[in-house]
Amino acid sequence: MAGGTKRLPRAVREQQMLDAAVEVFARRGFHDTSMDAIAAEAKISKPMLYLYYGSKDELFRACIQREGLRFIEAVAPAGNPQLTPHEQVRTALESFLDFVDRNRQSWQVLYRQALGQQTFASEIDNARERVIELTAKLLESSARNADPGTNFEVVAAAVIGAGEAIADRVASGRIEVAEAVDLLDDLAWRGLAGRKKVD
């Protein structure tokens, strides 16, 4: 390496390491991933990797934080106040599933690998609870004719849970994004309407 490669700015080098880590974690899983494998994927020395990230846990947490921020940026258009609450929910579904489709390794690391590790699961659970709370508010704002006894938080939790299951199918290529969005949108709104009819 000496004399042959140009010195990269720290921020660029960090992104290079995180890119490599996400790829290896997604492919091998947390336990079967070694710092050696990540260093090799990033085409750097293991001592340099440890210089930037002192442990595998620290590196994995950095991956979660970066991919989480990328996810939030992807679904940010759903917060447009000019959209109706229903349009906001649909935009969120489209943005979410499109993100999963375009960043399948990110999905693996964020929701599958991280949830399997006790150290990191609470961070993902906290983020999920915030999403459920927001979704419940949007559903309640839109479903003005729903039964007064409707528990929107439970409905939102069901939609988010189904969304994660569908996202796994999107990530594996078993369903197209547009079809998945229609399915989840239908689940949310027809479910509320169906409850109203029964009552």
trRosetta pair geometry for C-beta under 8 A, 3 or more apart (Angstrom, degrees):
i j d omega theta_ij theta_ji phi_ij phi_ji
1 4 6.1 -123 -162 48 27 106
1 5 5.7 -38 -162 17 76 118
1 45 7.3 -102 -5 -36 155 106
8 12 4.6 -116 173 89 110 119
8 13 4.6 138 94 -61 119 90
8 16 7.1 31 123 -7 167 143
9 12 4.7 86 62 9 85 106
9 13 6.9 -157 91 -8 41 89
10 13 5.6 -60 -147 38 31 111
10 14 6.2 35 156 -24 67 105
11 14 5.7 -50 -148 32 30 114
11 15 6.7 29 154 -16 62 104
12 15 5.9 -55 -153 36 32 110
12 16 6.4 36 148 -22 65 106
13 16 5.5 -52 -150 34 34 117
13 17 6.5 33 152 -19 65 104
13 44 7.7 85 -160 -85 101 151
13 52 7.1 -148 123 -85 109 148
14 17 5.7 -56 -152 36 32 110
14 18 6.3 27 153 -15 66 107
14 52 6.1 -176 -101 -164 78 136
15 18 5.7 -55 -144 40 33 110
15 19 6.2 41 154 -25 66 103
16 19 5.8 -50 -148 31 28 114
16 20 6.6 25 153 -15 61 106
16 42 5.6 106 139 -152 91 99
16 44 7.6 107 116 -30 122 126
17 20 5.8 -58 -152 38 31 109
17 21 6.1 30 152 -21 67 109
17 38 7.2 54 -165 158 77 110
17 42 5.1 18 -107 -119 55 154
17 44 7.1 -41 -88 26 94 145
17 49 6.2 154 -136 -123 125 82
17 52 6.0 163 1 90 172 153
17 53 7.0 177 146 -6 143 122
17 59 7.5 -99 149 -140 112 111
18 21 5.4 -52 -140 37 34 113
18 22 6.2 37 159 -21 67 102
18 59 7.9 -167 -100 -167 65 82
18 62 6.2 -112 -101 125 110 108
18 63 5.8 167 -152 -96 88 71
18 66 5.5 35 -175 31 151 164
19 22 6.1 -55 -150 33 26 109
19 23 6.6 23 153 -17 61 108
19 42 7.5 125 69 -104 84 88
20 23 5.8 -59 -153 36 31 112
20 24 6.3 19 157 -11 68 110
20 38 5.4 117 124 -166 107 71
20 39 8.0 101 129 -82 150 12
20 41 3.9 149 -160 107 106 106
20 42 3.6 -109 -6 -65 164 82
21 24 6.0 -61 -144 42 30 103
21 25 5.8 27 160 -17 68 111
21 33 8.0 87 -155 169 70 146
21 38 5.0 23 -94 -139 71 128
21 41 7.8 161 -58 76 34 134
21 42 7.7 6 -37 -53 70 119
21 59 5.4 -147 -126 161 152 112
21 60 7.3 -149 168 -86 126 50
21 62 7.7 57 74 79 160 103
21 63 5.2 -128 110 -74 120 126
22 25 6.0 -56 -138 41 25 109
22 26 6.0 26 161 -20 62 112
22 63 5.3 163 -77 -147 80 118
22 67 6.6 132 -113 -64 130 125
22 105 5.3 99 146 133 98 118
22 106 6.4 -8 -166 -85 134 60
22 109 5.4 -80 -141 -31 79 155
23 26 6.0 -61 -149 37 23 110
23 27 6.3 14 157 -14 62 114
23 41 6.1 -171 77 -179 121 147
23 105 5.7 -23 -101 -154 49 159
24 27 5.8 -60 -144 41 31 108
24 28 5.8 -12 173 16 70 116
24 33 5.2 115 135 -134 103 117
24 37 5.2 147 -152 125 142 110
24 38 5.1 -135 38 -88 155 72
24 41 5.3 -147 -52 -15 117 158
25 28 6.8 -74 -127 54 19 82
25 29 7.1 4 -170 -167 55 7
25 30 6.1 22 -147 -84 97 57
25 33 5.3 -36 -94 -50 58 164
25 60 6.6 130 -106 -116 147 91
25 63 6.4 109 18 136 156 174
25 108 7.5 162 114 112 83 105
25 109 5.1 65 103 -105 126 105
25 113 5.6 69 161 -154 105 174
26 104 7.6 110 -170 117 145 73
26 105 3.7 -106 -32 -149 171 83
26 106 7.8 -31 -78 -32 135 21
26 108 3.9 96 -135 80 91 139
26 109 5.5 -67 -70 -46 86 88
26 113 7.1 -108 -94 -29 47 136
27 105 7.8 -19 -39 -123 74 109
28 32 4.4 -130 166 97 100 104
28 33 4.7 135 84 -72 125 79
28 37 7.0 25 -4 125 161 164
29 32 4.9 59 65 29 97 102
29 33 6.6 -163 84 -23 43 94
29 113 6.2 180 -141 -114 55 101
29 116 7.8 -40 -156 79 102 153
30 33 6.1 -68 -152 25 23 112
30 56 7.9 122 -170 151 82 119
30 60 6.3 38 -126 -115 106 148
30 113 5.1 134 -39 -171 98 105
30 116 6.9 -174 15 85 126 111
30 117 5.6 8 34 -62 175 128
33 37 5.9 -120 -158 65 66 133
33 38 6.7 56 174 -47 107 101
33 56 7.1 151 99 -152 98 126
34 37 4.7 102 58 1 81 97
34 38 7.2 -149 97 -1 47 84
34 56 7.8 -80 -147 -91 32 134
35 38 5.6 -54 -148 40 38 111
35 39 6.1 42 152 -22 69 105
35 46 5.7 90 127 -145 104 101
35 49 5.7 165 -175 108 101 140
35 50 6.8 44 -179 -64 150 89
35 56 5.8 -120 -60 -76 94 92
35 59 7.5 139 -108 4 91 156
36 39 5.8 -57 -148 37 28 111
36 40 6.3 27 154 -19 64 107
36 46 5.8 -25 -98 -87 59 128
37 40 5.7 -54 -148 36 30 112
37 41 6.4 31 153 -19 64 106
38 41 5.6 -53 -147 36 33 112
38 42 6.2 22 156 -10 67 110
38 49 6.3 123 101 -142 107 151
38 59 7.0 79 153 157 173 157
39 42 5.9 -63 -144 46 29 104
39 44 5.5 -100 -157 78 77 74
39 45 6.2 -20 -172 150 129 17
39 46 4.4 -93 -42 -82 169 60
39 48 7.3 125 -133 59 109 89
39 49 4.6 -107 -86 -25 97 141
40 43 7.3 27 -179 -76 33 40
42 49 6.9 131 51 -87 145 111
44 48 4.7 -98 163 77 116 134
44 49 6.0 137 95 -52 118 86
45 48 4.6 97 62 3 84 102
45 49 7.2 -145 98 -5 47 85
46 49 5.4 -52 -150 33 39 115
46 50 6.4 35 154 -15 69 104
47 50 5.7 -57 -147 41 34 109
47 51 6.3 45 150 -31 65 102
48 51 5.3 -47 -150 26 35 119
48 52 6.8 24 155 -9 64 103
49 52 6.2 -64 -157 41 31 102
49 53 6.3 -37 168 46 69 95
49 59 7.5 5 175 -89 100 142
50 53 6.9 -79 -123 75 28 56
50 54 6.2 51 -168 -128 71 37
50 55 7.9 46 -132 -64 83 34
53 58 4.8 178 -170 103 85 107
53 59 3.9 84 152 -76 154 87
53 62 6.2 -105 -107 5 126 145
54 58 5.2 57 52 20 77 159
55 58 4.6 100 53 5 78 101
55 59 7.0 -143 95 -3 43 87
56 59 5.6 -56 -148 39 34 112
56 60 6.1 35 154 -21 67 106
57 60 5.8 -56 -146 37 29 110
57 61 6.3 30 155 -19 64 105
57 119 6.3 -56 -141 133 117 162
58 61 5.8 -53 -148 35 29 111
58 62 6.5 32 151 -20 62 105
59 62 5.6 -52 -151 34 33 114
59 63 6.6 37 148 -22 64 101
60 63 5.5 -49 -153 31 36 115
60 64 6.6 38 149 -20 66 102
60 109 7.9 -159 -154 -163 80 106
60 113 7.8 -125 -154 133 117 123
60 114 7.7 162 164 -96 107 81
60 117 7.5 22 142 44 151 171
60 120 6.8 -96 128 -60 115 148
61 64 5.6 -50 -150 34 35 113
61 65 6.3 34 153 -18 66 105
61 120 6.7 -159 -94 -101 75 111
61 123 8.0 122 -135 -15 87 168
62 65 5.8 -54 -146 37 31 111
62 66 6.3 27 157 -15 65 107
63 66 6.1 -60 -147 39 27 105
63 67 6.0 16 162 -9 66 113
63 109 5.5 -86 142 172 124 145
64 67 6.2 -62 -141 44 24 103
64 68 5.9 29 158 -24 63 113
64 109 6.8 -145 -83 144 64 101
64 110 6.4 126 -133 -112 70 63
64 114 5.4 101 -104 -99 122 138
64 120 6.0 -171 -62 -159 162 130
64 123 6.4 75 146 106 145 143
64 124 7.5 -97 -155 -64 126 92
65 68 5.7 -56 -144 36 25 115
65 69 6.5 26 157 -19 61 105
66 69 5.8 -56 -152 34 31 110
66 70 6.5 31 151 -18 65 106
67 70 5.4 -50 -148 36 37 115
67 71 6.4 42 151 -23 65 103
67 103 7.5 165 -146 157 101 137
67 106 4.4 173 -146 -151 121 99
67 109 5.9 131 -1 85 168 120
67 110 5.0 -134 117 -66 130 109
68 71 5.6 -52 -150 33 32 114
68 72 6.5 33 152 -19 65 103
68 110 6.5 145 -71 -126 71 116
68 127 6.5 -111 -142 -109 124 158
69 72 5.6 -50 -147 35 34 112
69 73 6.4 36 153 -19 65 104
70 73 5.7 -53 -150 36 31 113
70 74 6.4 36 150 -25 63 106
70 99 7.6 150 131 -154 90 120
70 103 7.1 156 125 -116 134 171
70 106 6.6 -88 80 -141 135 153
71 74 5.5 -55 -152 31 32 115
71 75 6.6 8 160 -2 67 107
71 96 7.8 37 -166 -124 96 69
71 99 5.8 105 -125 161 69 157
71 106 7.2 175 -60 150 99 130
71 110 6.8 87 -42 -122 145 166
72 75 6.4 -67 -146 45 29 94
72 76 6.5 58 150 -58 63 90
73 76 5.6 -26 -154 -15 33 123
74 95 5.2 157 143 172 80 99
74 96 7.4 123 112 -89 115 35
74 98 7.3 -163 180 84 120 94
74 99 4.0 85 144 -84 164 126
75 78 5.3 -21 173 9 79 122
75 92 5.3 44 -162 -139 111 72
75 95 4.2 142 -107 109 59 132
75 96 5.6 28 -88 -65 120 75
75 99 7.1 -61 -47 -22 84 143
76 79 5.9 -49 -171 21 53 114
76 95 7.8 -159 31 -171 44 160
77 80 5.9 -6 -177 -27 59 111
77 91 5.7 -114 110 168 96 127
77 95 6.0 168 48 -77 103 140
78 83 7.5 -85 -158 60 44 155
78 88 5.0 93 -179 -168 79 71
78 89 7.5 79 -158 -80 120 14
78 91 4.2 171 -101 98 74 103
78 92 3.7 58 -116 -67 160 79
78 95 5.9 -119 -36 16 107 140
79 88 7.1 63 -91 -144 23 114
80 83 4.8 79 85 -6 99 106
80 88 7.1 -164 53 -101 71 89
80 91 7.3 -21 26 93 110 172
83 87 3.8 -132 -173 97 103 119
83 88 4.8 140 103 -61 124 74
83 91 6.3 -51 -145 -8 170 142
84 87 4.6 94 50 8 76 103
84 88 7.0 -134 94 -9 40 86
84 142 6.9 92 149 -106 99 100
85 88 5.4 -51 -147 32 34 116
85 89 6.6 35 155 -19 65 100
85 138 4.5 172 -168 -162 98 73
85 139 7.5 -165 152 -60 123 16
85 141 3.9 163 -72 92 161 116
85 142 4.0 -143 91 -55 117 94
86 89 5.8 -52 -152 33 33 110
86 90 6.4 28 152 -14 65 107
86 138 7.9 152 -71 165 29 98
86 142 4.4 118 -57 -133 82 142
86 189 7.2 44 -133 -88 111 129
87 90 5.7 -55 -144 41 34 109
87 91 6.0 36 155 -21 67 107
88 91 5.7 -53 -143 38 28 111
88 92 6.3 32 154 -22 62 105
88 138 5.5 -128 88 -137 119 133
89 92 5.6 -54 -151 34 30 113
89 93 6.5 31 151 -19 64 104
89 135 6.8 87 -120 -140 100 79
89 138 5.0 157 -63 132 99 136
89 139 6.8 79 -85 -70 147 69
89 142 7.1 -72 -4 -14 132 153
89 185 7.4 131 118 -118 104 81
89 188 6.6 -146 158 122 144 167
90 93 5.6 -51 -150 34 34 113
90 94 6.3 33 152 -17 66 105
90 181 7.0 73 -161 179 78 110
90 185 5.4 32 -106 -106 92 126
91 94 5.7 -53 -146 39 32 112
91 95 6.1 30 156 -18 66 109
92 95 5.8 -56 -142 40 28 109
92 96 6.0 31 158 -22 64 110
92 135 7.5 -150 100 -95 158 91
92 138 7.9 158 3 28 144 175
93 96 5.8 -56 -143 37 26 113
93 97 6.2 11 165 -6 63 111
93 163 7.0 -125 -124 -118 86 121
93 181 4.9 127 126 -135 114 83
93 184 5.2 -179 -141 89 136 132
93 185 6.1 -151 47 -62 167 86
94 97 6.4 -64 -143 44 23 99
94 98 5.9 22 160 -18 63 115
94 177 7.3 76 -146 161 63 111
94 181 5.2 30 -83 -114 70 143
95 98 5.9 -59 -141 40 24 110
95 99 6.2 31 156 -24 62 106
96 99 5.8 -58 -155 31 25 112
96 100 6.7 23 151 -16 63 105
96 163 6.7 4 121 -180 149 128
96 167 7.2 -75 145 -91 100 123
97 100 5.4 -47 -147 35 38 113
97 101 6.2 41 152 -22 66 104
97 163 7.7 -118 -65 -160 96 91
97 166 7.2 -38 -105 118 120 109
97 167 6.3 -139 -110 -102 73 80
97 170 5.4 -165 -160 -90 93 169
97 177 4.8 149 127 -142 113 88
97 180 5.2 172 -144 97 154 130
97 181 5.9 -141 36 -65 148 86
97 184 8.0 179 -47 11 135 144
98 101 5.5 -52 -146 36 33 114
98 102 6.2 17 159 -6 66 111
98 177 5.5 62 -81 -150 64 151
99 102 6.2 -68 -145 46 26 99
99 103 5.7 -27 172 30 67 116
99 106 7.5 -74 159 85 93 137
99 107 7.9 136 119 -65 84 100
100 103 6.7 -80 -125 62 18 76
100 104 6.8 57 170 -97 61 55
100 106 7.9 -134 -117 77 46 97
100 107 4.7 60 -137 -76 84 140
100 167 4.5 -138 -114 -157 168 99
100 170 5.0 78 105 95 123 128
100 171 5.4 -83 168 -66 102 90
101 104 7.2 -4 -157 -63 20 87
101 170 5.2 -79 -73 166 84 111
101 171 7.4 -134 -91 -85 41 47
101 177 5.1 -58 -40 -66 151 118
103 106 3.7 -2 151 23 113 126
103 107 6.4 130 105 -23 78 84
104 107 5.6 -49 -153 31 37 114
104 108 6.7 41 149 -21 65 102
104 171 4.5 132 -137 -151 93 86
105 108 5.5 -49 -152 32 38 115
105 109 6.4 31 153 -14 68 105
106 109 5.9 -60 -150 40 31 105
106 110 5.8 22 159 -15 69 115
107 110 5.9 -58 -133 43 26 106
107 111 5.8 -25 -175 27 65 112
107 112 7.2 50 136 -4 69 104
107 167 6.2 -157 -149 155 137 114
107 168 7.9 -180 150 -92 130 49
107 171 5.0 -130 83 -93 150 138
108 111 7.5 -76 -125 53 9 75
108 112 5.0 -45 -154 44 51 123
108 113 6.0 52 147 -17 72 104
108 171 7.1 152 -53 -178 81 147
109 112 7.5 -5 -37 52 9 80
109 113 5.0 -30 -131 40 42 128
109 114 6.4 60 157 -31 55 98
110 113 7.8 66 20 46 18 88
110 114 5.8 -28 -169 9 24 133
110 124 7.0 140 171 -112 67 115
111 114 6.7 -17 -75 45 11 103
111 115 6.0 9 -179 -17 45 121
111 124 6.7 143 -111 -155 52 138
111 164 6.3 -166 -170 -146 146 109
111 167 7.4 56 50 99 165 138
112 115 6.4 -53 -135 35 16 106
112 116 6.8 12 159 -17 53 112
112 168 7.9 102 -71 -105 121 102
113 116 5.9 -68 -158 35 29 111
113 117 6.9 13 155 -12 65 110
114 117 6.1 -69 -155 37 35 103
114 120 4.4 -97 -159 121 84 128
114 121 6.7 153 145 -85 72 47
114 123 7.1 -79 177 71 127 106
114 124 5.0 132 117 -47 123 135
115 120 7.8 -86 -62 99 22 93
115 121 5.3 71 -144 -118 45 88
115 124 5.5 -92 -77 79 78 157
116 121 7.6 170 26 -76 11 107
117 120 4.6 39 85 29 110 102
117 121 6.3 -175 79 -38 51 84
118 121 5.7 -40 -130 11 29 119
120 123 5.4 -50 -169 31 63 116
120 124 6.6 54 141 -15 83 103
121 124 5.8 -62 -155 41 39 107
121 125 6.0 39 151 -22 73 109
122 125 5.4 -52 -141 39 34 114
122 126 6.2 39 157 -23 66 103
123 126 6.0 -52 -150 32 27 111
123 127 6.7 25 152 -15 61 106
124 127 5.7 -55 -150 38 34 111
124 128 6.2 36 151 -22 67 107
125 128 5.5 -54 -147 36 32 114
125 129 6.4 35 154 -22 65 102
126 129 5.8 -51 -150 31 31 112
126 130 6.8 32 151 -19 62 102
127 130 5.8 -54 -156 32 34 112
127 131 6.6 33 148 -18 66 105
128 131 5.6 -55 -151 36 35 112
128 132 6.3 37 151 -21 67 104
128 160 6.6 130 -166 157 91 142
129 132 5.6 -50 -146 35 33 113
129 133 6.3 37 154 -22 64 104
130 133 5.7 -52 -149 34 31 113
130 134 6.5 29 154 -16 64 106
131 134 5.8 -55 -148 38 31 110
131 135 6.2 31 154 -19 66 109
131 160 6.0 125 113 -118 113 137
132 135 5.7 -56 -144 39 29 111
132 136 6.2 34 155 -24 64 105
132 153 6.5 61 151 -159 105 75
132 156 4.8 124 -164 123 69 114
132 157 5.2 27 -139 -81 131 68
132 160 5.3 -84 -87 -6 83 155
133 136 5.8 -53 -150 31 28 113
133 137 6.8 27 153 -18 61 104
133 153 7.2 -2 -102 -120 53 98
133 156 7.5 140 -61 116 13 159
134 137 5.9 -57 -156 34 32 111
134 138 6.5 28 151 -16 66 107
135 138 5.7 -57 -149 38 34 110
135 139 6.2 33 154 -19 68 107
135 156 3.9 143 98 -147 107 112
135 159 6.2 -154 164 76 145 129
135 160 6.2 -177 18 -55 162 106
136 139 5.8 -55 -146 37 29 110
136 140 6.2 28 156 -19 64 109
136 152 4.2 117 -162 126 86 98
136 153 4.5 2 -107 -88 152 53
136 155 7.1 124 -114 64 78 87
136 156 3.8 -88 -65 -20 75 148
137 140 5.8 -56 -146 38 29 110
137 141 6.3 31 154 -22 64 107
137 152 7.6 117 -61 127 25 141
138 141 5.7 -53 -147 34 31 112
138 142 6.4 20 157 -12 64 110
139 142 6.0 -65 -149 42 29 104
139 143 5.7 1 167 1 70 118
139 152 5.1 171 86 -155 115 109
139 155 6.0 -158 142 100 165 126
139 156 5.9 -152 5 -72 138 92
139 159 7.8 170 -68 -3 139 152
139 188 6.4 -125 -108 -175 116 111
139 192 6.9 -179 -176 -67 108 143
140 143 6.4 -63 -124 48 24 93
140 146 7.9 -98 -125 44 53 137
140 150 8.0 174 -105 96 81 116
140 152 4.4 -44 -61 -83 99 168
141 144 7.9 -14 169 -61 31 83
142 189 7.8 -67 123 -106 132 99
143 146 3.9 31 147 -25 114 122
143 150 7.2 -64 114 88 138 166
143 152 7.6 174 49 -103 129 112
143 189 7.5 -173 -84 -129 106 68
143 192 4.6 -83 -125 168 147 154
145 196 6.3 36 128 -123 88 158
146 150 4.6 -22 146 -9 122 156
146 192 4.9 -60 -101 -177 123 107
146 193 7.8 -91 -97 -76 81 38
146 195 6.7 33 -155 78 93 117
146 196 5.6 -118 -132 -66 48 112
147 150 4.9 125 68 -40 81 92
147 195 5.7 -103 8 130 122 105
147 196 5.4 -173 -37 -100 84 64
147 199 4.8 75 -95 30 137 162
149 199 7.8 161 42 -107 115 154
150 155 6.8 2 175 -27 103 135
150 192 6.7 38 -140 -137 152 89
150 195 6.2 108 -100 111 105 152
151 154 4.1 41 108 14 115 115
151 155 6.7 155 92 -14 63 84
152 155 5.3 -52 -145 40 40 114
152 156 6.0 44 153 -23 69 104
153 156 5.6 -52 -147 37 30 113
153 157 6.4 34 151 -22 63 104
154 157 5.6 -50 -147 34 33 113
154 158 6.5 35 151 -20 63 103
155 158 5.7 -55 -154 34 32 113
155 159 6.5 30 150 -18 66 105
155 188 7.1 96 161 -142 106 70
155 191 6.5 160 -143 112 108 129
155 192 6.6 47 -146 -76 155 91
156 159 5.6 -54 -147 36 33 111
156 160 6.2 30 155 -17 67 107
157 160 5.8 -54 -143 39 30 109
157 161 6.1 32 155 -20 64 108
158 161 5.8 -54 -145 38 28 112
158 162 6.3 26 156 -15 63 107
158 187 7.7 -141 127 154 102 116
158 191 7.5 -163 99 178 140 169
159 162 5.8 -57 -148 40 28 109
159 163 6.1 36 149 -27 63 107
159 184 6.4 94 -161 -170 88 95
159 187 6.2 153 -112 106 80 113
159 188 4.9 36 -104 -87 135 98
160 163 5.2 -50 -147 33 32 119
160 164 6.6 34 154 -21 64 99
161 164 5.9 -51 -153 31 31 109
161 165 6.7 28 150 -14 63 105
162 165 5.6 -57 -151 39 36 111
162 166 6.1 34 152 -17 70 107
162 184 6.2 164 110 -116 114 90
162 187 5.9 -99 99 138 166 168
163 166 5.7 -55 -143 41 30 109
163 167 6.1 38 153 -28 64 105
163 184 5.6 60 -89 -127 82 144
164 167 5.4 -48 -145 30 31 117
164 168 7.0 40 152 -24 60 95
165 168 5.8 -46 -162 23 34 114
165 169 7.3 29 144 -12 61 101
166 169 5.5 -55 -159 36 42 111
166 170 6.4 46 144 -21 71 101
166 175 6.7 -66 -164 68 84 148
166 180 4.9 141 167 -153 123 110
166 183 6.6 172 -117 86 145 130
166 184 6.2 -120 23 -60 164 113
167 170 5.3 -48 -146 35 38 115
167 171 6.1 41 153 -22 67 104
167 180 7.8 112 -76 179 45 149
168 171 5.7 -53 -147 37 29 113
168 172 6.4 15 156 -8 63 109
169 172 5.9 -61 -143 45 31 101
169 174 4.2 -83 -164 68 86 110
169 175 4.5 37 131 12 118 111
169 180 7.1 171 82 -98 110 124
170 173 7.7 39 179 -70 29 24
170 174 7.7 -83 -59 50 21 70
170 175 5.8 -59 -76 72 60 88
170 176 7.8 45 -120 -177 82 10
170 177 6.1 66 -135 -86 124 67
170 180 5.5 -32 -69 -41 113 167
175 179 5.5 -121 -178 84 94 119
175 180 5.0 108 125 -63 122 101
175 183 8.0 -33 179 3 146 147
176 179 4.7 85 63 12 88 106
176 180 6.8 -158 91 -9 42 91
177 180 5.6 -63 -148 38 29 112
177 181 6.3 31 157 -23 67 105
178 181 5.8 -52 -148 32 30 111
178 182 6.6 29 155 -16 63 106
179 182 5.9 -56 -151 37 32 111
179 183 6.3 34 151 -23 65 108
180 183 5.6 -54 -148 33 31 115
180 184 6.4 22 158 -12 66 107
181 184 6.2 -62 -148 41 28 103
181 185 6.0 28 156 -20 66 111
182 185 5.8 -56 -141 39 27 112
182 186 6.1 29 158 -20 63 110
183 186 5.9 -60 -152 37 24 111
183 187 6.4 29 150 -24 62 107
184 187 5.3 -47 -146 31 35 117
184 188 6.5 34 156 -18 65 102
185 188 6.1 -56 -154 34 30 109
185 189 6.4 0 163 5 66 112
186 189 6.7 -69 -137 49 25 91
186 190 5.2 4 179 1 68 123
187 190 6.9 -49 -111 48 12 96
187 191 5.7 20 169 -28 52 121
188 191 6.1 -73 -158 31 13 113
188 192 6.9 6 156 -13 56 107
189 192 5.9 -53 -152 34 34 108
189 193 6.4 29 153 -15 66 107
190 193 5.4 -54 -143 42 38 112
190 194 5.8 45 154 -28 69 105
191 194 5.7 -52 -145 32 27 114
191 195 6.7 31 155 -20 60 101
192 195 5.9 -52 -155 30 32 112
192 196 6.8 33 149 -19 63 104
193 196 5.6 -55 -157 33 36 114
193 197 6.6 35 149 -21 67 103
194 197 5.7 -53 -150 33 35 111
194 198 6.5 35 154 -20 66 103
195 198 5.8 -55 -151 33 33 111
195 199 6.5 22 156 -10 66 108
196 199 6.1 -64 -151 42 29 105
